[in-house]
Amino acid sequence: TLDAKKIAVELMGDSLYGNPMMLGYAWQRGHIPLSRASILRAIELNGVQTDNNKAAFEWGRLWLDGRCTALRCEDYVFDTGLRNRGVIVEEI
C-alpha cells in the first residue's frame, strides 16, 4: 500500500504532490499507456510547479521499483535537480 498523501507531505511538504506520485506508481506498474517522456512533457506543458510535479512522479516510480521502500533515498537526484531532503518515512 502506498499512502501517497502522507509521503508527499513528508518528502515535498504538500499533499497535492500525492497525485503525481500515484501517477508515477501506476505508470511503473504498467497501468498508464503513455511513455515516461510524454508524461513529463505534459507536466511541463501544464506549467505549474513543474520541477516538484516531476520529482513526485519519479518518487512514485521509485517506490514501486523497490529502491525506496523506506524512502531513505538521499542519493537520488532527478532530472528536475531536486534532491530529497533526507526525510525518512516508515514503510507503509
ABEGO torsion letter per residue (X at the ends): XBBAAAAAAAAAGBAAAAAAAAAAAAAAAGABABBAAAAAAAAAAAGBGAAAAAAAAAAAAAAAAGABAAGBBAABBBAAGBBBAGBBBBBX
